[in-house]
């Protein structure tokens, strides 16, 4: 049995204990007793074959679904028992999806503003925030373009800007490079790494691509609904050696 990895002294953000998720009246076991801790500021990649449960785990962390049994907490509070899951998703969690999920009839700037409608910013403040975020993504010249007028990489940059709209402390990314060509995928990963380095946010990234997973500081492997390994990446080890030297 492997020993779960713990990095640094950051506070525990997510903790799963004996976490299970069943579908189809219990006939399909997506998660079969997952134990996992994710601490503040970690960049964790979750890898495994299709159907291993990694996207299901991400959905539970983001309160997009509820577990069948076990416990799952966010900073010590039970996620399934949150009094206002929508507020949790809006203010604590940023989502990045493989398929972008941009509204086709909204411009890039308007798409980024959508999460801000739940907050207290004025219309002018929302627009200013959206412009600022898109400029930081290198899209200052694409503010008024619709998704159909953008490349795949540009659409994912808009989606990342949208995920940051309300200043979340956690980003959950589900195959964020899955619909991109290799060059765009590399650019998006560099952007994600830059965000992690500059903002110190907690990242959980689901992928089946080992080259993407290796860019994280920790890799959790899954198979058949279970965690099979939990290891520090080479990037973390190199960083630790640099700190010592």
Secondary structure, DSSP 8 states (H G I E B T S, - for coil): -------TT--EEEEEEEEEEEETTTTEEEEEEEEEEEETT-EEEEE-STTSSHHHHHHHHTTSS--SEEEEEETTEESTT-TTHHHHHHHTEEEEETT----TTSBHHHHHHGGGGGSS--HHHHHHHHHHHHHHTT-TT-TT-BGGGS-HHHHHHHHHHHHTTT--SEEEEESTTTTS-HHHHHHHHHHHHHHHHHH--EEEEEES-HHHHTTSSEEEEEETTEEEEEEE-HHHHHHHHHHH-
